[in-house]
Amino acid sequence: MAIRMPRIIKKSSTAGDVPKGHFAVYVGQKQKKRFVIPLSFLSQPSFQDLLSQAEEEFGFDHPMGGVTIPCTEDIFIGITSQFRI
């Protein structure tokens, strides 16, 4: 039985290259990195917690123009790598 990892794409490119069924988030504290992640992450409670933290810190005024997750890249990858999607 193989373990299927969700598709997370670490990118530094433009918003026009987000595949259907995915969305971009920015992660990091000092240096923000762009990740393209599946929409199915939205249903995960731990991802919803990250979104709540983003709302508390930034409200609806995200400095990068998209959703910015206020955690380190390592924490973000650690949380999202546990999703079974």
Secondary structure, 3 states (H helix, E strand, C coil): CCCCCCCCEEECCCHHHCCCCEEEEEECCCCCEEEEEEHHHHHCHHHHHHHHHHHHHHCCCCCCCCEEECCCHHHHHHHHCCCCC
